[in-house]
Amino acid sequence: MDSLDWKDYGVDSIVNTVCNHKHLGKGSIILCHNGAKYTAQALESVITGLQEKGYQIVPISQLIYKDNYHMDHEGRQVKNI
């Protein structure tokens, strides 16, 4: 899911976009841009907000299934039949 941090709307916008995104769920990968103006300032609040909702931050290597899965049109991993 896109944090929309690249739009430079500010820290609160990034936190709200990520923590209340309609596609936020187990296994979500959040896209942030290293050149965006407010991303670094928003990061601590984003992490805290996600943790307060019960999410755990893990390396991407723990999220991507390597065998017997494919990505659907929304970027979700789906088990091969």
C-alpha positions as CSV (number, residue, x, y, z in Angstrom):
1,M,0.0,0.0,0.0
2,D,1.2,3.5,-0.9
3,S,1.8,5.9,2.0
4,L,1.4,8.8,-0.4
5,D,4.4,10.4,1.4
6,W,5.6,11.6,-2.0
7,K,2.7,14.1,-2.1
8,D,4.4,16.1,0.7
9,Y,1.1,16.7,2.6
10,G,2.8,16.5,5.9
11,V,3.4,14.1,8.8
12,D,-0.2,13.8,9.9
13,S,-1.3,12.9,6.4
14,I,1.3,10.1,6.2
15,V,0.4,8.7,9.6
16,N,-3.4,8.8,8.8
17,T,-2.9,7.3,5.3
18,V,-0.9,4.4,6.6
19,C,-2.7,3.6,9.9
20,N,-6.2,4.0,8.4
21,H,-5.6,2.6,4.9
22,K,-8.5,0.5,3.6
23,H,-6.1,-2.2,2.4
24,L,-4.1,-2.4,5.7
25,G,-4.0,-5.9,6.9
26,K,-1.9,-8.9,7.9
27,G,1.1,-9.0,5.5
28,S,0.7,-5.5,4.2
29,I,3.8,-4.0,2.7
30,I,3.9,-0.2,3.1
31,L,5.6,1.8,0.3
32,C,7.5,4.9,1.5
33,H,9.9,7.0,-0.5
34,N,13.3,7.9,0.7
35,G,13.2,11.3,-1.0
36,A,9.9,12.4,0.4
37,K,9.9,15.5,2.6
38,Y,8.1,14.3,5.7
39,T,8.7,10.5,5.7
40,A,11.5,10.4,8.3
41,Q,9.5,12.6,10.7
42,A,6.4,10.5,10.3
43,L,8.1,7.1,10.7
44,E,8.0,6.8,14.5
45,S,4.3,7.7,14.7
46,V,3.5,5.3,11.8
47,I,5.3,2.4,13.6
48,T,3.6,3.3,17.0
49,G,0.2,3.6,15.4
50,L,0.5,0.2,13.6
51,Q,1.8,-1.5,16.8
52,E,-1.1,0.0,18.8
53,K,-3.5,-1.7,16.2
54,G,-1.7,-5.0,16.9
55,Y,0.6,-5.1,13.9
56,Q,4.2,-6.3,14.1
57,I,6.9,-4.8,12.0
58,V,9.1,-7.5,10.3
59,P,11.7,-7.6,7.5
60,I,10.1,-8.1,4.1
61,S,12.0,-11.4,3.8
62,Q,9.6,-12.8,6.4
63,L,6.5,-11.7,4.4
64,I,7.3,-13.0,0.9
65,Y,6.4,-16.7,0.2
66,K,8.8,-18.2,-2.2
67,D,7.2,-21.5,-3.1
68,N,3.7,-22.3,-4.4
69,Y,2.4,-18.7,-4.4
70,H,1.9,-16.0,-6.9
71,M,0.9,-12.3,-6.8
72,D,-2.6,-11.3,-7.8
73,H,-3.6,-8.0,-9.5
74,E,-3.7,-6.2,-6.2
75,G,-0.2,-7.4,-5.1
76,R,-1.5,-10.0,-2.7
77,Q,0.1,-13.4,-2.4
78,V,-2.2,-16.2,-3.4
79,K,-1.5,-19.9,-3.0
80,N,-1.2,-21.8,-6.3
81,I,-3.8,-24.4,-6.9
